[in-house]
Structures are given as structure tokens and as C-alpha cells.
Amino acid sequence: MGVILQQLIDVDEKNQVADLNAYLRMEWVDYSVRWDPEEYEGISDLRFRKEQLWTPDILLYNSADPQYDRSHASNLVVYHNGLVNWMPPGVFRLTCQINIVYFPFDVQKCWMKFGSWTFDGTKLDLQIDDNGFDISSFMPNGEWRLENTSVTRNIQFYECCPEPYYDLVFTFTIRRLALYYAFNLILPCVLITLLTLVGFTLPPDAGEKMSLQITIMLSICVFQNQIAEMSPPTSEAVPFLGLFFAMCMFTCAGSVVGTALVLNFHNRNRRTHKMSRTMRLIMMNWLPWLMLMKRPGCIATKRQLLRRKKQVKERLDICLAALLEDVPAPDEDEVLSMDVEAVKTTPALLAQLLVLQQIYKELNVMNEKVEKAEIEKASEDDWKFCAMVLDRLCLFILSFFITVTSVILFGIVPDIAKSF
């Protein structure tokens, strides 16, 4: 017996079955149909229907077809020496355990097991013919590439019966061509995932950071559902493409969390949050230096940040002292030495001093308000700069995560170049 493989019609990963178009080639010698061609006008071969002669009950053991046997009952070619040649064609649906670990860069190994259904080895000796698994007329498939074929003859012994049972196993190895999946699933998913990094370059005041990240995550979920429909519902392994989309979803989820933190930092102020010294040192000094960031018009050193309030107060005192230098207050000796006319003018000087004192108080109030507004504005600017630092940090972390995980995932796939 041999098999002539014509075409690989389909491989259903979800139901784990494969459809093949093949011819079965079987030969045997029937002693009851021998004749001498010279006695019958040189006739050396005849055609008989299947019902007219004995045929072996060879069946596909791992058939998944509802009719079990879908081979066509073709005629038998009988030669004068008793040799019978029977080649029934058929479309065979067989069970094939699909290994989805590296999907869509997977290699599947399927087999067809043929044997007699009722005859044991003492009555039917099943042998491999000269050609074995013939693929000379095989038609290439657009999704799968046939890489290897083999035939083995097995002898089985069962507990019920002492007789041997023979079967032939025709094995074929196919590799999936992943170009379709690369351009229609992987490449769009990679580009969509990279858009999450673009979201960290948007300013928080734009108002589109969170909506962009959530929209990207929903797009990845759509691709994930499509992969779930294509893969068999098994818990034995997670396909490569499923892991890749899970990595993309994890990246999008991390970007949403990072964007929420950035917006939270951006909208903080002095009335709601107080920045500790440790946080100020990390977010205003160390991380900006590490990520090559520089705050415009400000060198964020610890000493200058602590001295800012003291410098403002010193400048205010200098300005008030300069204002009072032009109108000095009279001392006690000057008042005693004044004449009558000078004494008469003393209340005017006192009134002027009172006015200057009131102006000084008002200036202090105004200065406190201005100082408070400046401190609040400086605090808001500090939190906004922390938000920018956190934005840049999330950009670096997610970029590193995408690069490393992609290299690891694609690196574990064996012979990935052969899938294109």
C-alpha cells in the first residue's frame, strides 16, 4: 500500500483536523483471476467494480469524517497474472493534534494511520510499496509548506488477541507560512503599540492623553479577540501570538496607569499636596539628570531650592530700608533743641511718619500676597515639572519593556526565517 498526496486542502486549528486530497494505491495478487492472454485474443487486463472482487478493508484509523470513509469506489484493474491494482481517490479528514505554542510560526506534524479493520496479521500482511508516500504530484498550498514525509510499518499486539495486527503510518510535516499573519496582525499591532509611546510626548494640557491610551488598548483587545477565535480552546499552552498581544495589552495598560499618574502630578498644587525633600531630590535632581532633562531657566539644585524663600525676604527688606532712608525719624536731642516754630512743625513730621508706617504695613500685606502667589506658582511649576519627568520616565520604561520582550519572544521561535 502507498499514498499519493495531491493537495493539502485545509488545516482547522480550532477543531484540530486536517483535510487532504489523496489517492490510495493498493496492490495484491488474486489467484482466482488469472488467465492466459493468448486464449482470450491477447486481453491482458480487465476492469472490475469493487463489488465484483475481493478488496481489503483498509480504513483510516484516525478519520474525523462523519462518514468515516470518503474514498471513491473506483474500479479495480486486474492483470492476467492475477495482480490487482486499486487506486481509490478521496478527500480524507483526519485528526491532527495542533501544537499552537509558536503560532503563527508553528510546525505541525500529522499522520494517517491505515490498517485492516477485521483481518489480523496472519491473514493480511500489509506492506509498504516501492514509492511509499508519493508527493511527486503535490500541489503547493498558500498557507502551508510541506517539509517532510515518512512511512513506518507497525506491528501491534493487543491483550484480547495473540495475533499481530499490521498498520502503516504516513507522516507529513508542514510549516505555516506566516507572511499573512505578519502583515495583517503582527505589524498593525506593533504600530498601534508604538502609538502608546507617542502619547507620552503629548503635553498634559492637551486633554487627549488618556483618551488616546484607552483607544489604543481597545484596539489591541479587538486583535486579541480575533486570535482567540483562531486558536483552539486548549489550556495546554498559550500561543506565541497570544503572548505577543498580551505583551501589547500589558504595555497599553501600563501606559494608561502612567498617564493617570502624570495627569495627577500635573494638576497638583501647594494647597492639596506638599512635596517632601526626598521626593524633591529624586524628581527634581536625580531623575532629570539621569534622563538628560534640563528645566528652562532653573538649575534644580538642593541649595538653591532651599534658599529661594530666604532670598525673596532679603530683597524685600532691602527695598523697605531704601524707602525709609529719605525720611529719617528725629531723635530726642533734636526735638529738645528745636525752637517754637520747629516744635510747631513736629506734628507734621509725626503725621508723615504715621503715613509711612501705614504704607509700610500695606506694602507688607501686598508683599505677603505676592510672595504667597509666587510660592504657589513655584509649587505648581514644580509639580508640572515632576509630571514632565514622570512622562519621560514612563516613555523610557515602556520603550525598554517593548524592546526586550519583543526580542525575547521572537528569539525563542525556532527557525523563524523559514516561515517567510
C-alpha positions as CSV (number, residue, x, y, z in Angstrom):
1,M,0.0,0.0,0.0
2,G,1.1,3.6,-0.7
3,V,-0.4,7.1,-0.6
4,I,-0.2,9.7,-3.4
5,L,-0.7,13.1,-1.8
6,Q,-2.4,15.6,-4.1
7,Q,-3.3,18.6,-2.0
8,L,-3.5,19.9,1.5
9,I,-6.9,21.4,1.5
10,D,-7.2,22.9,4.9
11,V,-5.9,22.7,8.5
12,D,-8.5,23.6,11.1
13,E,-6.6,24.6,14.1
14,K,-9.7,25.3,16.2
15,N,-11.1,21.8,15.7
16,Q,-7.7,20.2,15.2
17,V,-8.4,18.4,12.0
18,A,-6.8,18.4,8.5
19,D,-8.4,17.8,5.1
20,L,-6.3,16.1,2.4
21,N,-6.9,15.1,-1.2
22,A,-5.0,11.9,-1.8
23,Y,-5.1,8.6,-3.7
24,L,-4.6,5.3,-2.0
25,R,-2.5,2.8,-4.1
26,M,-3.0,-0.8,-3.2
27,E,-1.7,-3.9,-5.0
28,W,-2.2,-7.6,-4.3
29,V,-2.3,-10.9,-6.2
30,D,-5.6,-12.7,-6.5
31,Y,-5.1,-16.3,-7.7
32,S,-8.7,-16.6,-8.8
33,V,-8.5,-14.1,-11.6
34,R,-5.5,-15.4,-13.6
35,W,-5.8,-16.2,-17.3
36,D,-3.7,-16.8,-20.4
37,P,-3.9,-13.8,-22.7
38,E,-3.4,-16.0,-25.8
39,E,-6.6,-17.9,-25.1
40,Y,-8.6,-14.6,-24.9
41,E,-7.4,-12.7,-28.0
42,G,-4.5,-11.1,-26.2
43,I,-6.5,-9.4,-23.5
44,S,-4.0,-8.7,-20.7
45,D,-6.0,-6.6,-18.3
46,L,-9.6,-6.1,-17.2
47,R,-11.6,-3.6,-15.1
48,F,-14.0,-4.7,-12.4
49,R,-16.2,-2.9,-10.0
50,K,-15.4,-3.1,-6.3
51,E,-18.4,-5.3,-5.6
52,Q,-17.2,-8.0,-8.1
53,L,-13.9,-8.8,-6.5
54,W,-12.4,-9.1,-3.0
55,T,-10.9,-5.9,-1.7
56,P,-9.1,-5.4,1.6
57,D,-11.0,-3.5,4.3
58,I,-8.3,-0.8,4.7
59,L,-9.6,2.2,6.7
60,L,-8.1,5.4,8.0
61,Y,-8.0,4.8,11.8
62,N,-7.7,8.5,12.8
63,S,-10.5,9.6,10.5
64,A,-12.6,12.6,11.7
65,D,-15.1,12.5,8.9
66,P,-18.8,11.8,9.9
67,Q,-18.9,9.1,7.2
68,Y,-15.6,7.7,8.3
69,D,-14.6,6.6,4.8
70,R,-15.0,9.1,2.0
71,S,-12.9,7.3,-0.7
72,H,-14.4,6.8,-4.1
73,A,-15.3,3.2,-5.0
74,S,-13.3,3.2,-8.2
75,N,-12.8,0.2,-10.5
76,L,-10.1,-2.3,-10.0
77,V,-7.5,-3.0,-12.7
78,V,-6.8,-6.8,-12.9
79,Y,-3.9,-8.2,-14.9
80,H,-3.7,-11.6,-16.4
81,N,-1.1,-12.8,-13.8
82,G,-3.6,-12.1,-11.0
83,L,-2.1,-8.7,-10.0
84,V,-4.9,-6.4,-8.8
85,N,-4.2,-2.6,-8.8
86,W,-6.7,-0.4,-6.9
87,M,-6.4,3.4,-6.6
88,P,-9.4,4.8,-4.8
89,P,-9.2,8.7,-4.6
90,G,-10.8,10.5,-1.7
91,V,-10.8,13.6,0.5
92,F,-9.7,12.5,3.9
93,R,-10.4,14.4,7.1
94,L,-8.1,13.2,9.8
95,T,-7.4,14.2,13.4
96,C,-4.2,16.1,13.9
97,Q,-3.0,17.4,17.3
98,I,-2.2,21.0,16.7
99,N,0.8,22.4,18.6
100,I,0.0,26.1,19.0
101,V,3.0,27.1,21.1
102,Y,4.7,29.0,18.3
103,F,1.5,30.0,16.3
104,P,1.7,31.5,13.7
105,F,5.4,30.4,13.2
106,D,4.4,26.8,14.0
107,V,5.3,23.5,12.5
108,Q,2.7,20.7,12.6
109,K,3.3,17.0,12.4
110,C,0.3,15.0,11.3
111,W,-0.1,11.4,10.4
112,M,-2.5,9.0,8.7
113,K,-2.8,5.5,10.1
114,F,-4.1,2.9,7.7
115,G,-4.9,-0.7,8.6
116,S,-7.3,-3.6,8.1
117,W,-10.4,-3.4,10.2
118,T,-11.1,-7.2,10.5
119,F,-8.0,-9.1,9.3
120,D,-5.1,-9.7,11.6
121,G,-1.5,-10.1,10.5
122,T,-1.8,-13.8,9.8
123,K,-4.5,-13.2,7.1
124,L,-3.4,-9.8,5.7
125,D,0.2,-8.9,5.6
126,L,0.2,-5.1,5.0
127,Q,3.5,-3.9,3.4
128,I,4.8,-0.5,2.1
129,D,5.0,-0.3,-1.7
130,D,8.1,1.0,-3.6
131,N,7.0,4.6,-3.7
132,G,5.7,4.8,-0.2
133,F,4.5,8.3,0.4
134,D,4.4,9.8,-3.1
135,I,4.4,13.6,-3.3
136,S,5.5,14.0,-6.9
137,S,2.1,15.4,-7.9
138,F,1.6,17.5,-4.8
139,M,0.1,21.0,-5.3
140,P,1.6,23.7,-3.1
141,N,-0.6,25.3,-0.5
142,G,-0.7,29.1,0.1
143,E,-0.7,28.8,3.8
144,W,1.4,25.6,4.5
145,R,4.7,24.3,3.2
146,L,5.2,20.6,3.0
147,E,8.7,19.9,4.6
148,N,9.0,16.2,5.2
149,T,7.2,12.9,4.7
150,S,7.8,9.4,6.0
151,V,6.2,5.9,6.2
152,T,6.5,3.4,9.0
153,R,5.1,-0.1,9.4
154,N,4.0,-1.1,12.8
155,I,3.1,-4.4,14.4
156,Q,0.6,-4.2,17.2
157,F,-0.3,-6.8,19.8
158,Y,-3.4,-6.5,21.9
159,E,-4.4,-8.2,25.1
160,C,-7.5,-9.6,23.6
161,C,-5.8,-11.5,20.8
162,P,-2.5,-13.2,20.3
163,E,-2.3,-12.4,16.6
164,P,-0.3,-9.5,15.3
165,Y,-2.0,-6.5,13.6
166,Y,-0.2,-4.5,11.0
167,D,-0.7,-0.9,10.2
168,L,1.0,1.8,8.1
169,V,1.5,5.3,9.4
170,F,2.1,8.0,6.7
171,T,3.5,11.1,8.5
172,F,3.9,14.5,7.0
173,T,5.4,17.7,8.4
174,I,4.1,21.1,7.4
175,R,5.3,24.6,8.3
176,R,2.9,27.6,8.3
177,L,3.7,30.5,6.0
178,A,3.4,33.5,8.4
179,L,3.5,36.3,5.9
180,Y,-0.2,36.8,6.0
181,Y,-0.2,37.0,9.8
182,A,2.8,39.2,9.9
183,F,1.3,41.9,7.7
184,N,-2.3,41.6,8.9
185,L,-1.9,41.0,12.6
186,I,1.6,41.5,14.0
187,L,2.7,44.6,12.1
188,P,-0.5,46.6,12.8
189,C,-0.3,45.5,16.4
190,V,3.3,46.7,16.7
191,L,2.5,50.1,15.2
192,I,-0.6,50.5,17.4
193,T,1.5,49.6,20.5
194,L,4.2,52.1,19.5
195,L,1.5,54.8,19.5
196,T,1.4,54.4,23.3
197,L,4.9,55.9,23.3
198,V,3.7,58.8,21.2
199,G,1.1,59.5,23.9
200,F,3.8,60.3,26.4
201,T,5.1,63.1,24.2
202,L,1.7,65.0,24.3
203,P,1.5,67.8,26.9
204,P,-1.0,67.1,29.8
205,D,-2.9,70.3,28.9
206,A,-3.8,68.9,25.5
207,G,-6.6,66.8,27.1
208,E,-6.1,63.8,24.7
209,K,-3.5,61.8,26.6
210,M,-5.9,59.5,28.4
211,S,-8.4,59.1,25.6
212,L,-5.5,58.1,23.2
213,Q,-4.2,55.4,25.5
214,I,-7.6,53.9,26.2
215,T,-8.4,53.9,22.4
216,I,-5.2,52.1,21.7
217,M,-5.9,49.5,24.4
218,L,-9.4,48.8,23.0
219,S,-7.8,48.3,19.5
220,I,-5.4,45.7,21.0
221,C,-8.4,44.0,22.6
222,V,-10.1,43.6,19.2
223,F,-7.0,41.9,17.8
224,Q,-6.8,39.7,20.9
225,N,-10.4,38.5,20.3
226,Q,-9.6,37.6,16.7
227,I,-6.6,35.5,17.9
228,A,-8.9,33.8,20.4
229,E,-11.3,32.8,17.6
230,M,-8.5,31.3,15.5
231,S,-6.8,29.3,18.3
232,P,-8.2,26.0,19.6
233,P,-9.7,26.3,23.1
234,T,-7.0,24.4,24.9
235,S,-5.2,25.1,28.2
236,E,-2.1,23.1,27.4
237,A,-0.2,26.0,26.0
238,V,-0.5,29.7,25.2
239,P,0.3,30.5,21.5
240,F,3.1,32.9,20.7
241,L,0.8,35.3,19.1
242,G,-1.4,35.3,22.2
243,L,1.7,36.1,24.3
244,F,2.6,38.9,21.9
245,F,-0.8,40.5,22.1
246,A,-0.8,40.0,25.9
247,M,2.5,41.9,26.0
248,C,0.9,44.7,23.9
249,M,-2.1,44.8,26.2
250,F,0.2,45.0,29.2
251,T,2.1,47.8,27.6
252,C,-1.2,49.7,26.9
253,A,-2.4,49.1,30.5
254,G,0.9,50.4,31.8
255,S,0.7,53.4,29.6
256,V,-2.8,54.1,31.0
257,V,-1.6,53.9,34.6
258,G,1.4,56.1,33.7
259,T,-0.8,58.7,32.0
260,A,-3.1,58.8,35.1
261,L,-0.1,59.4,37.4
262,V,1.2,62.1,35.0
263,L,-2.1,63.9,35.0
264,N,-2.4,63.6,38.8
265,F,1.1,65.2,39.2
266,H,0.3,67.9,36.7
267,N,-2.8,69.1,38.5
268,R,-1.3,69.2,42.0
269,N,-0.7,72.5,43.8
270,R,0.5,73.7,47.2
271,R,-3.0,73.7,48.7
272,T,-3.5,70.0,48.1
273,H,-0.1,68.4,48.2
274,K,3.3,69.1,49.8
275,M,6.4,67.8,48.1
276,S,8.8,66.2,50.6
277,R,12.5,66.8,50.4
278,T,13.2,63.2,49.3
279,M,10.7,63.4,46.5
280,R,12.0,66.8,45.5
281,L,15.6,65.4,45.4
282,I,14.5,62.5,43.3
283,M,12.1,64.2,41.0
284,M,13.8,67.5,40.6
285,N,17.5,66.4,40.6
286,W,18.3,62.8,40.1
287,L,15.8,61.7,37.6
288,P,16.1,64.8,35.3
289,W,19.9,64.3,35.3
290,L,19.5,60.6,34.6
291,M,17.2,61.2,31.7
292,L,19.1,64.2,30.3
293,M,16.4,66.7,31.1
294,K,17.0,70.4,32.0
295,R,14.4,72.8,33.4
296,P,14.4,76.0,31.4
297,G,15.7,79.0,33.4
298,C,16.3,76.9,36.5
299,I,19.1,74.8,37.8
300,A,17.4,72.4,40.2
301,T,20.0,72.2,42.9
302,K,19.1,71.5,46.5
303,R,20.8,74.5,47.9
304,Q,19.1,77.0,45.6
305,L,15.7,75.4,46.2
306,L,16.0,75.8,49.9
307,R,17.4,79.4,49.7
308,R,14.7,80.7,47.4
309,K,12.4,81.8,50.1
310,K,15.2,83.5,52.1
311,Q,16.4,85.4,49.1
312,V,12.9,86.8,48.5
313,K,12.7,88.1,52.1
314,E,16.1,89.7,52.0
315,R,15.2,91.6,48.8
316,L,12.0,92.8,50.4
317,D,13.9,94.1,53.5
318,I,16.4,95.9,51.3
319,C,13.6,97.7,49.3
320,L,11.9,98.8,52.5
321,A,15.1,100.2,54.0
322,A,15.8,102.2,50.9
323,L,12.3,103.6,51.0
324,L,12.7,104.9,54.7
325,E,16.2,106.4,54.2
326,D,14.8,109.6,52.7
327,V,12.6,110.4,55.7
328,P,14.5,109.6,58.9
329,A,12.7,109.9,62.2
330,P,14.0,112.8,64.6
331,D,15.9,111.7,67.7
332,E,15.3,113.1,71.3
333,D,18.2,115.7,71.3
334,E,16.9,117.2,68.1
335,V,13.4,117.6,69.5
336,L,14.6,119.3,72.7
337,S,16.8,121.8,70.7
338,M,14.0,122.8,68.3
339,D,12.6,126.3,68.6
340,V,8.9,127.1,68.8
341,E,8.5,127.3,65.1
342,A,10.3,123.9,64.8
343,V,8.0,122.5,67.5
344,K,5.0,123.6,65.6
345,T,6.2,121.5,62.6
346,T,6.8,118.4,64.7
347,P,3.2,117.1,64.4
348,A,3.5,117.2,60.6
349,L,6.6,115.0,60.8
350,L,4.8,112.7,63.1
351,A,1.8,112.5,60.7
352,Q,4.2,111.8,57.9
353,L,5.8,109.0,59.9
354,L,2.4,107.5,60.6
355,V,1.6,107.6,56.9
356,L,4.8,105.9,56.1
357,Q,4.1,103.3,58.8
358,Q,0.7,102.7,57.2
359,I,2.3,102.4,53.8
360,Y,4.9,100.0,55.2
361,K,2.1,97.8,56.6
362,E,0.3,97.9,53.3
363,L,3.4,97.0,51.5
364,N,4.0,94.1,53.9
365,V,0.5,92.8,53.1
366,M,1.0,93.2,49.4
367,N,4.4,91.6,49.6
368,E,2.9,88.7,51.6
369,K,0.2,88.2,48.9
370,V,2.8,88.5,46.1
371,E,5.1,86.1,47.9
372,K,2.3,83.7,48.5
373,A,1.3,83.8,44.9
374,E,4.9,83.3,43.8
375,I,5.3,80.3,46.2
376,E,2.0,78.8,44.9
377,K,3.1,79.4,41.3
378,A,6.5,77.9,42.0
379,S,4.9,74.9,43.7
380,E,2.6,74.3,40.7
381,D,5.6,74.7,38.4
382,D,7.5,72.1,40.4
383,W,4.6,69.6,40.2
384,K,4.2,70.2,36.5
385,F,8.0,69.6,36.0
386,C,7.6,66.4,38.1
387,A,4.8,65.4,35.7
388,M,7.2,66.0,32.7
389,V,9.8,63.9,34.4
390,L,7.3,61.1,35.1
391,D,6.2,61.3,31.4
392,R,9.8,60.9,30.3
393,L,10.4,58.1,32.8
394,C,7.3,56.1,31.5
395,L,8.5,56.6,27.9
396,F,11.9,55.1,28.7
397,I,10.5,52.2,30.8
398,L,7.8,51.2,28.2
399,S,10.3,51.5,25.3
400,F,12.7,49.3,27.2
401,F,9.9,46.8,28.0
402,I,8.7,46.6,24.4
403,T,12.1,46.2,23.0
404,V,13.2,43.5,25.5
405,T,10.0,41.5,25.4
406,S,9.8,41.6,21.6
407,V,13.4,40.4,21.3
408,I,12.8,37.6,23.8
409,L,9.5,36.5,22.2
410,F,10.8,36.4,18.6
411,G,14.1,34.9,19.7
412,I,12.5,31.8,21.2
413,V,10.8,30.9,18.0
414,P,12.9,28.2,16.2
415,D,13.8,28.8,12.6
416,I,11.5,31.8,12.3
417,A,13.1,32.8,9.0
418,K,11.8,29.7,7.3
419,S,8.2,30.8,7.9
420,F,8.5,33.6,5.3
